[in-house]
Amino acid sequence: MRSGAVNRANKATSAQLEACISTSRESNDARLHFTVKTPSELSDVERKRIWNIFDSNMHQFYATSSFGWDPLSKKEEMFHSHARLVLCERCDDTPSGSEPVPSESRIVAYTIFRFEREAKQDVVYCYELQVTRESRGLGVGKLLMGSLFDIGSQWRMKNVMLTVFKANSAASAFYKSLGFDLDPSSPGYAEEDDWQDEELDCDYVILSKSIP
């Protein structure tokens, strides 16, 4: 059952959500632009770019997991009507004499989230955080996660939650560095001192962090 806060947040327009975040940032000499969109507002080329980044980053993790690789099901989840996307485009000036970068190729990272009710709390649930390999190290992932906290704060959510594969040690370390911890709803919560406990059958954990 959704709460009033979740219902209100789900009715928010992209413009209302985008007003919660900083849309222009510079990080490590890279000029970045952030936009918020619903799946229905994405162009075909944007959808293809978003999917291709996910496929490149996550195919192997899913193929070897209990979830399995199911592109149709995953696309339905990613582009669900309740999903919201924060897209990050790299807007560095094109060097003189160089070919302009196609607009769809400027998407270098994104996060997909929903407003949901989990364990009697209103949360921003991060379904995806993806950064292209060539754009890692720019701090883009941290900026995108920050945007979720900014949006969540404005729309009266209590936590940011997410699911991460145990095999994805780089992602686990990243979220831990941001202050995420094992959520009480996570499989293996009793073994919270070790997220990577191989004794557990489950190959993922659920992490959360309170929104200030």
ABEGO torsion letter per residue (X at the ends): XBBAAAAAAAABBAAAAAAABBABBBBGGBBBBBBBBBAAABBAAAAAAAAAAAAAAAAAAAAABAAEBBAAAAAAAAABAABBBBBBBBABBBBBGBBBBBAAAABABBBBBBBBBBGGBBBBBBABBBBBAAABGAGAAAAAAAAAAAAAAAAGBABBBBBBBAABAAAAAAAAAAGBBBBAABBGAAAAABAABAABABABBBBBBBBX
